Amino acid sequence: MAVMRWLLLLTAVACGGGGSTGTPDAGLAATFPAGFHWGAASAPYQVEGGLHGTDWYAFESSCGPCSHEHADDGPDFWNRWQTDLDLARDGKHNSIRLGLDWSRVFPDGMDQPADAAAVQRYHDILRGARDRGLRPLVTLHHFATPTWLPGAWLHAQAATSFEAWARWAAQEYGGEVDWWVTLNEPIVYVTFGYLLGSWPPGHVADLASALAVVDALLDGHARAYDAIHAADTVDADGDGRAAWVSIASHQRVYRGKVPGDANDTRAAAILQSLGNRLFFDALVFGKRDTNYDLDFDDPGERDFTHLANRLDYLGINYYGIALVESFAPGTPPPLVGTLLLADLGAYGFVSPVTDMGWAIYPEGFGPVLEELRQYGLPVVITENGIADADDNQRPRFLIDHLKAVADAIESGIDIRGYYHWALTDNFEWAAGFCPKFGLIAYDSARVRKARASADVYRRIIEANGIPADLFDHYPGYPEPGLSCPRF
């Protein structure tokens, strides 16, 4: 299939140290700090089913470039959550990332009563996780938005409605939850929804809307951060703190398509600043690079202090490398180039690839983590995973990426946890069900089966380190078993 291009990805967006792990134990290639959070992740719309009050439900059938598969045909976590939590426990996980769906709890708006059955089911899930020794990390917005908020994040009341949702969730579930993610991958949400058109609302190259949504998401997070800290006063984990709040930011390595080409290099630097740092710069330092010259020395760029100090840790999702092909020389930012994610061999970048054609690039994980050192906050890897239906690549993927995490910790970066994407196979948005990201597969009857990579992950967790023999047992990356849509 033709190379997937994230046309204008991130371009239209306006605008610590942890203790050393010490010498590894005998037989271990690396070790992790005591109390490290080990888990896997999911998102409500991708796994629960029945979420018909979201913009994604209507969009599944109307989206032109999508798979036209339906999330209702997924793993049915809503009714099979106990099985999935049992499998996570059996894999020796001590944490789990999951979400609360806004539309399920409030099907008619924030000014109407919550659905009592949904409220109770989420209590059951969260308590069930804790009963199994799984510390919950809870996401409040993972791409799907209630249809009663017309225009989603363009709605005038989007940020205040989200603030109300966050306050309610923290009051209701704060006794079971200390770790919160307000927004999952806000830059990706903007890109696919307002620039590429393959997610709701399906806008293509709508720069004005993209800019407005970025502002709304920043405002919404800042409001939600304050609301959660005001409402969640229970230290559920006994670590001395009632709430840890962040976003989950999609991070990548950005490199010019043609090595040494000045225009590609410039475009890559601008996209990297937008993709990896825009939200962190605003929510930690209260700064925005509004003219995209890679500094904050211009008028007004330090005038975002109302957003500052609104992160307790940095949640990051790492999936590899992107090549950047610049537009015409001198093109003014932010519209500076095209992002290339899949089938990069066509451009001379040689690496193993996943079922989605993405380059497997653990070498980039360290530099991405190093870029975060400037913020002086703890880091949690909220997602890292691979589309691998045959489960031939995932074992080595886990080993290599976790070795990069261990090395970063050894260098002094305070990394608190790692959540593999995903716990189970699920609905992967526009790409449907072809990409298999799960440690756990399921068949047409929704019977679960842990993949071999789940056992590799279990061994790492049990050792709180990487057994050295795993490198020999899984020496490399076989060819991908499937060719999934490049969405």
VEXBAPA-592412 format. One record per residue (C-alpha): x, y, z. Coordinates in nm, 4 decimals, decimal comma. Example, Ala and Ser with C-alpha at 12.3 -4.5 7.8 and 13.67 -1.06 7.14 Angstrom:
REM residues 2
+----------+----------+----------+
|       c1 |       c2 |       c3 |
+----------+----------+----------+
|   1,2300 |  -0,4500 |   0,7800 |
|   1,3670 |  -0,1060 |   0,7140 |
+----------+----------+----------+
***
This chain:
REM residues 487
+----------+----------+----------+
|       c1 |       c2 |       c3 |
+----------+----------+----------+
|   0,0000 |   0,0000 |   0,0000 |
|   0,1200 |   0,3538 |  -0,0638 |
|   0,3192 |   0,5249 |   0,2067 |
|   0,0995 |   0,6717 |   0,4745 |
|   0,1459 |   1,0447 |   0,5044 |
|   0,0266 |   1,2358 |   0,8028 |
|  -0,0298 |   1,5424 |   0,5864 |
|   0,0499 |   1,8485 |   0,7899 |
|   0,0751 |   1,6427 |   1,1115 |
|   0,1369 |   1,8786 |   1,3977 |
|   0,2197 |   2,1559 |   1,1492 |
|  -0,1091 |   2,3304 |   1,1883 |
|  -0,0864 |   2,3562 |   1,5635 |
|  -0,0527 |   2,7107 |   1,6810 |
|  -0,0049 |   2,8593 |   1,8325 |
|   1,3924 |   1,4838 |   3,7992 |
|   1,6153 |   1,2552 |   3,8303 |
|   1,5387 |   0,9081 |   3,9513 |
|   1,7779 |   0,6972 |   4,1481 |
|   2,0253 |   0,4763 |   3,9682 |
|   1,9326 |   0,1141 |   3,9261 |
|   2,2862 |   0,0215 |   4,0235 |
|   2,4761 |  -0,2771 |   3,8926 |
|   2,2339 |  -0,5282 |   3,7396 |
|   2,1861 |  -0,8512 |   3,9329 |
|   2,3520 |  -1,1641 |   3,8042 |
|   2,1568 |  -1,2916 |   3,5062 |
|   1,9871 |  -0,9571 |   3,4442 |
|   2,0803 |  -0,7226 |   3,1625 |
|   1,9079 |  -0,4322 |   3,3398 |
|   1,7057 |  -0,3657 |   3,6537 |
|   1,4260 |  -0,1285 |   3,7526 |
|   1,3589 |   0,0650 |   4,0726 |
|   1,1550 |  -0,0864 |   4,3520 |
|   0,7876 |   0,0012 |   4,3198 |
|   0,8029 |   0,0411 |   3,9423 |
|   0,4569 |   0,0437 |   3,7854 |
|   0,4147 |  -0,2468 |   3,5420 |
|   0,0996 |  -0,2736 |   3,3354 |
|  -0,0844 |  -0,2627 |   3,0059 |
|  -0,3306 |  -0,0124 |   2,8656 |
|  -0,6712 |   0,0127 |   2,7000 |
|  -0,9284 |   0,2780 |   2,6102 |
|  -1,3074 |   0,2625 |   2,6548 |
|  -1,4151 |   0,3063 |   2,2933 |
|  -1,1591 |   0,0540 |   2,1731 |
|  -1,2587 |  -0,2266 |   2,4089 |
|  -1,5924 |  -0,1745 |   2,5839 |
|  -1,8562 |  -0,1808 |   2,3105 |
|  -2,1946 |  -0,0129 |   2,3312 |
|  -2,0683 |   0,3454 |   2,3297 |
|  -2,3284 |   0,4809 |   2,0900 |
|  -2,3381 |   0,8288 |   2,2398 |
|  -1,9968 |   0,9280 |   2,1050 |
|  -1,8861 |   1,1056 |   1,7908 |
|  -1,6868 |   0,7956 |   1,6945 |
|  -1,9952 |   0,5723 |   1,6765 |
|  -2,1559 |   0,7838 |   1,4058 |
|  -1,8249 |   0,8356 |   1,2294 |
|  -1,7470 |   0,4643 |   1,1860 |
|  -1,9907 |   0,4375 |   0,8958 |
|  -1,9473 |   0,7802 |   0,7381 |
|  -1,5669 |   0,7989 |   0,7328 |
|  -1,4360 |   0,7662 |   0,3786 |
|  -1,0843 |   0,6330 |   0,4421 |
|  -1,1754 |   0,4135 |   0,7423 |
|  -1,2020 |   0,0352 |   0,7638 |
|  -1,5815 |   0,0592 |   0,8239 |
|  -1,5527 |  -0,2008 |   1,0962 |
|  -1,7379 |  -0,1395 |   1,4212 |
|  -1,6059 |  -0,1089 |   1,7740 |
|  -1,9084 |  -0,3019 |   1,9021 |
|  -1,7479 |  -0,6132 |   1,7515 |
|  -1,4450 |  -0,5766 |   1,9762 |
|  -1,3387 |  -0,7572 |   2,2945 |
|  -1,6462 |  -0,6562 |   2,5008 |
|  -1,4499 |  -0,5475 |   2,8049 |
|  -1,7663 |  -0,3961 |   2,9520 |
|  -1,9010 |  -0,7459 |   3,0168 |
|  -1,5754 |  -0,9451 |   3,0311 |
|  -1,3669 |  -0,7138 |   3,2457 |
|  -1,3135 |  -0,9724 |   3,5167 |
|  -1,1483 |  -1,2097 |   3,2703 |
|  -0,9169 |  -0,9387 |   3,1414 |
|  -0,8221 |  -0,8235 |   3,4891 |
|  -0,7529 |  -1,1839 |   3,5848 |
|  -0,5195 |  -1,2163 |   3,2873 |
|  -0,3375 |  -0,8979 |   3,3848 |
|  -0,2975 |  -1,0283 |   3,7395 |
|  -0,1776 |  -1,3647 |   3,6105 |
|   0,0802 |  -1,1788 |   3,4028 |
|   0,2109 |  -1,0286 |   3,7293 |
|   0,1107 |  -0,6742 |   3,6376 |
|   0,0832 |  -0,4425 |   3,9356 |
|  -0,1006 |  -0,1639 |   3,7554 |
|  -0,3422 |  -0,1092 |   3,4685 |
|  -0,4312 |   0,1865 |   3,2500 |
|  -0,7989 |   0,2091 |   3,1587 |
|  -1,0533 |   0,4796 |   3,0958 |
|  -1,3905 |   0,6137 |   3,1998 |
|  -1,6153 |   0,6970 |   2,9072 |
|  -1,7736 |   1,0373 |   2,9484 |
|  -2,0777 |   0,9596 |   2,7314 |
|  -2,1573 |   0,6363 |   2,9133 |
|  -2,1633 |   0,7993 |   3,2558 |
|  -2,3421 |   1,1148 |   3,1365 |
|  -2,5480 |   1,0105 |   2,8318 |
|  -2,7546 |   1,3321 |   2,8275 |
|  -2,5110 |   1,6008 |   2,9352 |
|  -2,3385 |   1,7250 |   3,2482 |
|  -2,6558 |   1,9001 |   3,3613 |
|  -2,8437 |   1,5691 |   3,3701 |
|  -2,8111 |   1,2810 |   3,6170 |
|  -2,5334 |   1,0269 |   3,5753 |
|  -2,6295 |   0,6772 |   3,4659 |
|  -2,6351 |   0,4838 |   3,7921 |
|  -2,5603 |   0,1462 |   3,6350 |
|  -2,2571 |   0,2822 |   3,4499 |
|  -2,1303 |   0,4544 |   3,7638 |
|  -2,1535 |   0,1292 |   3,9552 |
|  -1,9920 |  -0,0785 |   3,6818 |
|  -1,6888 |   0,1502 |   3,6770 |
|  -1,6700 |   0,1198 |   4,0563 |
|  -1,6761 |  -0,2572 |   4,0156 |
|  -1,3978 |  -0,2457 |   3,7562 |
|  -1,1762 |  -0,0153 |   3,9607 |
|  -1,2288 |  -0,2109 |   4,2812 |
|  -1,1790 |  -0,5339 |   4,0902 |
|  -0,8465 |  -0,4029 |   3,9660 |
|  -0,7345 |  -0,3064 |   4,3127 |
|  -0,8485 |  -0,6412 |   4,4551 |
|  -0,6163 |  -0,8062 |   4,2029 |
|  -0,3221 |  -0,5878 |   4,3008 |
|  -0,3563 |  -0,3618 |   3,9958 |
|  -0,3134 |   0,0107 |   4,0653 |
|  -0,5476 |   0,1970 |   3,8258 |
|  -0,4253 |   0,4780 |   3,6030 |
|  -0,7424 |   0,6345 |   3,4636 |
|  -0,7929 |   0,8335 |   3,1422 |
|  -1,0831 |   1,0792 |   3,1139 |
|  -1,0759 |   1,1538 |   2,7390 |
|  -0,9350 |   0,9005 |   2,4937 |
|  -1,0420 |   1,0489 |   2,1575 |
|  -1,4186 |   0,9788 |   2,1808 |
|  -1,6405 |   1,2770 |   2,2754 |
|  -2,0105 |   1,2757 |   2,3750 |
|  -2,2491 |   1,3689 |   2,0943 |
|  -2,4370 |   1,5990 |   2,3329 |
|  -2,1369 |   1,8333 |   2,2980 |
|  -2,1978 |   1,9458 |   1,9362 |
|  -1,8726 |   2,0341 |   1,7700 |
|  -1,6794 |   1,8441 |   2,0377 |
|  -1,3806 |   2,0579 |   2,1418 |
|  -1,4960 |   2,3447 |   1,9190 |
|  -1,8037 |   2,3837 |   2,1391 |
|  -1,7922 |   2,7022 |   2,3448 |
|  -1,8479 |   2,5038 |   2,6644 |
|  -1,6099 |   2,2161 |   2,5883 |
|  -1,3419 |   2,3130 |   2,8409 |
|  -1,5860 |   2,3933 |   3,1204 |
|  -1,7858 |   2,0754 |   3,0529 |
|  -1,4643 |   1,8748 |   3,0691 |
|  -1,3758 |   2,0486 |   3,3945 |
|  -1,7123 |   1,9398 |   3,5363 |
|  -1,6543 |   1,5829 |   3,4145 |
|  -1,3096 |   1,5704 |   3,5742 |
|  -1,4392 |   1,7093 |   3,9039 |
|  -1,7230 |   1,4611 |   3,9129 |
|  -1,4928 |   1,1666 |   3,8300 |
|  -1,2409 |   1,2671 |   4,0964 |
|  -1,5134 |   1,3011 |   4,3594 |
|  -1,6726 |   0,9699 |   4,2652 |
|  -1,3633 |   0,7558 |   4,2091 |
|  -1,0880 |   0,9352 |   4,3988 |
|  -1,0999 |   0,6725 |   4,6729 |
|  -0,9882 |   0,4133 |   4,4182 |
|  -0,7710 |   0,6218 |   4,1847 |
|  -0,4630 |   0,8362 |   4,2432 |
|  -0,3152 |   0,8424 |   3,8918 |
|  -0,5059 |   1,0373 |   3,6254 |
|  -0,4635 |   1,1169 |   3,2551 |
|  -0,6925 |   1,3965 |   3,1412 |
|  -0,6301 |   1,3833 |   2,7637 |
|  -0,4795 |   1,1113 |   2,5498 |
|  -0,2530 |   1,2319 |   2,2664 |
|  -0,4105 |   1,5741 |   2,2125 |
|  -0,1874 |   1,6563 |   1,9146 |
|  -0,2852 |   1,3327 |   1,7407 |
|  -0,6509 |   1,4072 |   1,8124 |
|  -0,6156 |   1,7462 |   1,6425 |
|  -0,4205 |   1,6079 |   1,3478 |
|  -0,6516 |   1,3244 |   1,2501 |
|  -0,9741 |   1,5092 |   1,3270 |
|  -0,9020 |   1,8498 |   1,1754 |
|  -0,6132 |   1,8115 |   0,9310 |
|  -0,6342 |   1,4621 |   0,7830 |
|  -1,0062 |   1,3923 |   0,8194 |
|  -0,9788 |   1,0239 |   0,9129 |
|  -1,1196 |   1,0766 |   1,2648 |
|  -1,4251 |   1,2730 |   1,3714 |
|  -1,5265 |   1,5341 |   1,2834 |
|  -1,3529 |   1,4517 |   0,9540 |
|  -1,2189 |   1,7969 |   0,8656 |
|  -0,9378 |   1,8161 |   0,6106 |
|  -0,6706 |   2,0886 |   0,6380 |
|  -0,8963 |   2,2968 |   0,8629 |
|  -0,6224 |   2,5112 |   1,0134 |
|  -0,8498 |   2,7540 |   1,1955 |
|  -1,0349 |   2,4738 |   1,3734 |
|  -0,7132 |   2,2912 |   1,4544 |
|  -0,5743 |   2,6007 |   1,6256 |
|  -0,8958 |   2,6554 |   1,8198 |
|  -0,9046 |   2,2941 |   1,9369 |
|  -0,5460 |   2,3116 |   2,0637 |
|  -0,6407 |   2,6148 |   2,2731 |
|  -0,9524 |   2,4394 |   2,4027 |
|  -0,7610 |   2,1250 |   2,4961 |
|  -0,4980 |   2,3234 |   2,6853 |
|  -0,7698 |   2,5161 |   2,8688 |
|  -0,9653 |   2,1972 |   2,9346 |
|  -0,6653 |   2,0188 |   3,0808 |
|  -0,5705 |   2,3123 |   3,3051 |
|  -0,9246 |   2,3318 |   3,4371 |
|  -0,9443 |   1,9544 |   3,4835 |
|  -0,6093 |   1,9499 |   3,6638 |
|  -0,7322 |   2,2002 |   3,9206 |
|  -1,0674 |   2,0236 |   3,9547 |
|  -0,9107 |   1,6827 |   4,0156 |
|  -0,6755 |   1,8164 |   4,2803 |
|  -0,9633 |   1,9898 |   4,4554 |
|  -1,1932 |   1,6868 |   4,4449 |
|  -0,9626 |   1,3855 |   4,4869 |
|  -0,8476 |   1,4138 |   4,8471 |
|  -0,8027 |   1,0425 |   4,9203 |
|  -0,4564 |   0,8876 |   4,9035 |
|  -0,5720 |   0,5523 |   4,7685 |
|  -0,2199 |   0,4144 |   4,7222 |
|  -0,0679 |   0,5297 |   5,0483 |
|   0,2188 |   0,7109 |   4,8767 |
|   0,1487 |   1,0390 |   5,0540 |
|  -0,0255 |   1,2013 |   4,7585 |
|  -0,3944 |   1,1901 |   4,6663 |
|  -0,3655 |   1,2727 |   4,2967 |
|  -0,1092 |   1,2623 |   4,0179 |
|  -0,2404 |   1,4312 |   3,7017 |
|  -0,0988 |   1,4537 |   3,3493 |
|  -0,1743 |   1,4099 |   2,9827 |
|  -0,0515 |   1,1214 |   2,7659 |
|   0,1533 |   1,2811 |   2,4889 |
|   0,2427 |   1,1078 |   2,1628 |
|   0,6216 |   1,1345 |   2,1238 |
|   0,8338 |   1,0397 |   1,8229 |
|   1,1786 |   1,0869 |   1,6774 |
|   1,1617 |   1,3360 |   1,3893 |
|   1,4247 |   1,3197 |   1,1160 |
|   1,4502 |   1,4872 |   0,7764 |
|   1,3609 |   1,2627 |   0,4842 |
|   1,6867 |   1,3458 |   0,3056 |
|   1,9817 |   1,3406 |   0,5493 |
|   2,1648 |   1,6713 |   0,5420 |
|   1,8926 |   1,8541 |   0,3509 |
|   1,8519 |   2,1894 |   0,5255 |
|   1,4828 |   2,2266 |   0,4454 |
|   1,3944 |   1,8770 |   0,5672 |
|   1,6045 |   1,9295 |   0,8806 |
|   1,4297 |   2,2589 |   0,9542 |
|   1,0871 |   2,1073 |   0,9000 |
|   1,1698 |   1,8128 |   1,1265 |
|   1,2840 |   2,0453 |   1,4052 |
|   0,9623 |   2,2463 |   1,3869 |
|   0,7419 |   1,9372 |   1,3833 |
|   0,9348 |   1,7902 |   1,6740 |
|   0,8768 |   2,1025 |   1,8797 |
|   0,5043 |   2,0926 |   1,8013 |
|   0,4620 |   1,7200 |   1,8435 |
|   0,6800 |   1,6522 |   2,1447 |
|   0,6891 |   1,9794 |   2,3366 |
|   0,3959 |   2,2138 |   2,2667 |
|   0,1714 |   2,0803 |   2,5428 |
|   0,4542 |   2,0209 |   2,7884 |
|   0,6017 |   2,3688 |   2,7348 |
|   0,2634 |   2,5283 |   2,7953 |
|   0,1574 |   2,3141 |   3,0913 |
|   0,4925 |   2,3131 |   3,2715 |
|   0,6511 |   2,6483 |   3,1843 |
|   0,3540 |   2,8532 |   3,0644 |
|   0,5239 |   2,9240 |   2,7293 |
|   0,4177 |   2,8885 |   2,3645 |
|   0,6408 |   2,9197 |   2,0578 |
|   0,3769 |   3,1105 |   1,8638 |
|   0,5923 |   3,1907 |   1,5598 |
|   0,7650 |   2,8487 |   1,5477 |
|   1,1209 |   2,9799 |   1,5484 |
|   1,2175 |   2,7279 |   1,8188 |
|   1,2573 |   2,9792 |   2,0987 |
|   1,0382 |   3,1808 |   2,3400 |
|   1,1956 |   3,5214 |   2,2882 |
|   0,9163 |   3,6872 |   2,0946 |
|   0,6372 |   3,9088 |   2,2329 |
|   0,3630 |   3,7198 |   2,4142 |
|   0,5306 |   3,3783 |   2,4104 |
|   0,5764 |   3,3796 |   2,7868 |
|   0,2226 |   3,5023 |   2,8567 |
|   0,0669 |   3,1594 |   2,9167 |
|   0,1362 |   3,1435 |   3,2882 |
|  -0,2306 |   3,0611 |   3,3511 |
|  -0,1488 |   2,7159 |   3,2090 |
|   0,1809 |   2,6645 |   3,3923 |
|   0,2510 |   2,4051 |   3,6614 |
|  -0,0452 |   2,1912 |   3,5563 |
|   0,1372 |   1,8561 |   3,5276 |
|   0,2526 |   1,6293 |   3,8105 |
|   0,4298 |   1,3861 |   3,5793 |
|   0,4857 |   1,3462 |   3,2061 |
|   0,2784 |   1,0734 |   3,0420 |
|   0,4288 |   0,9701 |   2,7100 |
|   0,3328 |   0,7296 |   2,4333 |
|   0,6279 |   0,6199 |   2,2175 |
|   0,5848 |   0,4462 |   1,8811 |
|   0,9058 |   0,5172 |   1,6900 |
|   1,0345 |   0,7444 |   1,4163 |
|   0,8870 |   0,9715 |   1,1506 |
|   1,0622 |   1,1142 |   0,8462 |
|   0,9769 |   1,4695 |   0,7483 |
|   0,9574 |   1,5847 |   0,3869 |
|   0,9645 |   1,9638 |   0,3696 |
|   0,7457 |   2,1739 |   0,1493 |
|   0,8987 |   2,4373 |  -0,0784 |
|   1,2035 |   2,6194 |   0,0630 |
|   1,1042 |   2,9172 |   0,2723 |
|   0,7525 |   2,7929 |   0,3408 |
|   0,6456 |   2,9813 |   0,6547 |
|   0,5728 |   2,7748 |   0,9633 |
|   0,3780 |   2,5972 |   1,0846 |
|   0,2845 |   2,4495 |   0,7456 |
|   0,6349 |   2,3264 |   0,6756 |
|   0,6162 |   1,9649 |   0,5654 |
|   0,4664 |   1,6189 |   0,5467 |
|   0,5213 |   1,3504 |   0,8066 |
|   0,5987 |   0,9980 |   0,6790 |
|   0,5329 |   0,7139 |   0,9198 |
|   0,5035 |   0,3904 |   0,7260 |
|   0,7102 |   0,2003 |   0,4698 |
|   1,0113 |   0,4226 |   0,5265 |
|   1,2328 |   0,1860 |   0,3317 |
|   1,1039 |   0,3601 |   0,0211 |
|   1,2976 |   0,6647 |   0,1420 |
|   1,6143 |   0,4806 |   0,2311 |
|   1,5460 |   0,4301 |   0,6020 |
|   1,6162 |   0,0634 |   0,6656 |
|   1,4668 |  -0,1026 |   0,9723 |
|   1,2337 |  -0,3885 |   1,0617 |
|   0,8674 |  -0,2911 |   1,0317 |
|   0,5403 |  -0,3793 |   1,2026 |
|   0,2152 |  -0,5048 |   1,0521 |
|   0,1260 |  -0,1385 |   0,9944 |
|   0,4542 |  -0,0682 |   0,8166 |
|   0,5855 |   0,1456 |   1,1025 |
|   0,9597 |   0,1297 |   1,1629 |
|   1,0651 |  -0,0542 |   1,4787 |
|   1,3049 |   0,1962 |   1,6309 |
|   1,4004 |   0,1341 |   1,9954 |
|   1,7145 |   0,3414 |   1,9322 |
|   1,4947 |   0,6504 |   1,9381 |
|   1,3392 |   0,5857 |   2,2776 |
|   1,6420 |   0,7113 |   2,4694 |
|   1,6609 |   1,0460 |   2,2853 |
|   1,2862 |   1,0983 |   2,3301 |
|   1,3206 |   1,0358 |   2,7034 |
|   1,6260 |   1,2611 |   2,7226 |
|   1,4238 |   1,5436 |   2,5680 |
|   1,1967 |   1,5283 |   2,8740 |
|   1,4750 |   1,5902 |   3,1256 |
|   1,4339 |   1,9668 |   3,0896 |
|   1,0898 |   1,9566 |   3,2529 |
|   1,2131 |   1,8170 |   3,5847 |
|   0,9093 |   1,5935 |   3,6370 |
|   0,8650 |   1,2185 |   3,6804 |
|   0,7876 |   1,0256 |   3,3627 |
|   0,5390 |   0,7435 |   3,3039 |
|   0,5389 |   0,5480 |   2,9781 |
|   0,1637 |   0,5469 |   2,9275 |
|   0,1835 |   0,3568 |   2,5952 |
|   0,4427 |   0,1651 |   2,3956 |
|   0,3513 |  -0,1230 |   2,1694 |
|   0,3501 |  -0,2912 |   1,8319 |
|   0,1036 |  -0,4239 |   1,5732 |
|   0,2134 |  -0,7878 |   1,5467 |
|  -0,0551 |  -1,0470 |   1,4781 |
|   0,1931 |  -1,3377 |   1,4695 |
|   0,3563 |  -1,2309 |   1,7977 |
|   0,6978 |  -1,2895 |   1,6446 |
|   0,8231 |  -0,9329 |   1,6886 |
|   0,6642 |  -0,8299 |   2,0180 |
|   0,8988 |  -1,0256 |   2,2488 |
|   1,2091 |  -0,8542 |   2,1155 |
|   1,0195 |  -0,5236 |   2,0969 |
|   0,9499 |  -0,5445 |   2,4697 |
|   1,3085 |  -0,6384 |   2,5506 |
|   1,4663 |  -0,3614 |   2,3442 |
|   1,2304 |  -0,0847 |   2,4504 |
|   1,2462 |  -0,1748 |   2,8173 |
|   1,6267 |  -0,1841 |   2,7972 |
|   1,6078 |   0,1742 |   2,6671 |
|   1,3852 |   0,2668 |   2,9623 |
|   1,6270 |   0,1060 |   3,2081 |
|   1,9189 |   0,2905 |   3,0512 |
|   1,7323 |   0,6203 |   3,0811 |
|   1,6637 |   0,5527 |   3,4475 |
|   2,0314 |   0,4713 |   3,4969 |
|   2,1159 |   0,8104 |   3,3437 |
|   1,9069 |   0,9866 |   3,6085 |
|   1,5664 |   1,0278 |   3,4429 |
|   1,2904 |   0,9603 |   3,6955 |
|   1,0682 |   0,7052 |   3,5200 |
|   0,7959 |   0,5598 |   3,7408 |
|   0,6221 |   0,3060 |   3,5187 |
|   0,5601 |   0,1362 |   3,1847 |
|   0,2230 |   0,0449 |   3,0288 |
|   0,2331 |  -0,1752 |   2,7218 |
|  -0,0192 |  -0,0986 |   2,4496 |
|  -0,2316 |  -0,2948 |   2,4682 |
|  -0,3720 |  -0,5451 |   2,7168 |
|  -0,5978 |  -0,7030 |   2,4529 |
|  -0,6410 |  -0,6693 |   2,0792 |
|  -0,8958 |  -0,3976 |   2,0098 |
|  -1,0549 |  -0,1542 |   1,7667 |
|  -0,7683 |   0,0580 |   1,6327 |
|  -0,9721 |   0,3551 |   1,5153 |
|  -0,9659 |   0,4100 |   1,1369 |
|  -0,7576 |   0,0935 |   1,0874 |
|  -1,0214 |  -0,1281 |   1,2478 |
|  -0,9301 |  -0,4689 |   1,3842 |
|  -0,6422 |  -0,5645 |   1,1554 |
|  -0,3647 |  -0,4230 |   1,3784 |
|  -0,3136 |  -0,6624 |   1,6701 |
|  -0,1496 |  -0,4733 |   1,9556 |
|  -0,2563 |  -0,6973 |   2,2439 |
|  -0,0627 |  -0,9128 |   2,4834 |
|  -0,3892 |  -1,1070 |   2,4787 |
|  -0,5720 |  -1,2262 |   2,1660 |
|  -0,9358 |  -1,3276 |   2,1410 |
|  -1,1293 |  -1,5368 |   1,8901 |
|  -1,4707 |  -1,4942 |   1,7266 |
|  -1,6353 |  -1,6151 |   2,0478 |
|  -1,4297 |  -1,3601 |   2,2419 |
|  -1,2395 |  -1,6317 |   2,4221 |
|  -0,9112 |  -1,4890 |   2,5430 |
|  -0,5652 |  -1,6377 |   2,5009 |
|  -0,2434 |  -1,4836 |   2,6289 |
|   0,0249 |  -1,4597 |   2,3627 |
|   0,3790 |  -1,5838 |   2,4189 |
|   0,4934 |  -1,2226 |   2,4543 |
|   0,2724 |  -1,1938 |   2,7638 |
|   0,4958 |  -1,4543 |   2,9251 |
|   0,8084 |  -1,2621 |   2,8235 |
|   0,6597 |  -0,9531 |   2,9866 |
|   0,5722 |  -1,1596 |   3,2965 |
|   0,9339 |  -1,2743 |   3,3296 |
|   1,0571 |  -0,9164 |   3,3115 |
|   0,8044 |  -0,8009 |   3,5705 |
|   0,8829 |  -1,0864 |   3,8083 |
|   1,2542 |  -1,0074 |   3,7849 |
|   1,1923 |  -0,6309 |   3,7979 |
|   1,4586 |  -0,6408 |   3,5317 |
|   1,5434 |  -0,7900 |   3,1944 |
|   1,6751 |  -1,1486 |   3,2088 |
|   1,9858 |  -1,1574 |   2,9948 |
|   1,8920 |  -1,4845 |   2,8278 |
|   1,5943 |  -1,3184 |   2,6586 |
|   1,8258 |  -1,1408 |   2,4165 |
|   1,9563 |  -1,4744 |   2,2898 |
|   1,6150 |  -1,6399 |   2,2883 |
|   1,4664 |  -1,3593 |   2,0776 |
|   1,7569 |  -1,2451 |   1,8594 |
|   1,5739 |  -1,0150 |   1,6183 |
|   1,2631 |  -0,9135 |   1,4292 |
|   1,1078 |  -1,1520 |   1,1749 |
|   0,9133 |  -1,0146 |   0,8817 |
|   0,5618 |  -0,8908 |   0,9668 |
|   0,2828 |  -1,1428 |   0,9293 |
|   0,0158 |  -0,9027 |   0,8029 |
|  -0,0090 |  -0,5821 |   0,6029 |
|  -0,2662 |  -0,3661 |   0,7776 |
|  -0,4159 |  -0,0385 |   0,6549 |
|  -0,1828 |   0,2601 |   0,6819 |
|  -0,4177 |   0,4936 |   0,8680 |
+----------+----------+----------+
***
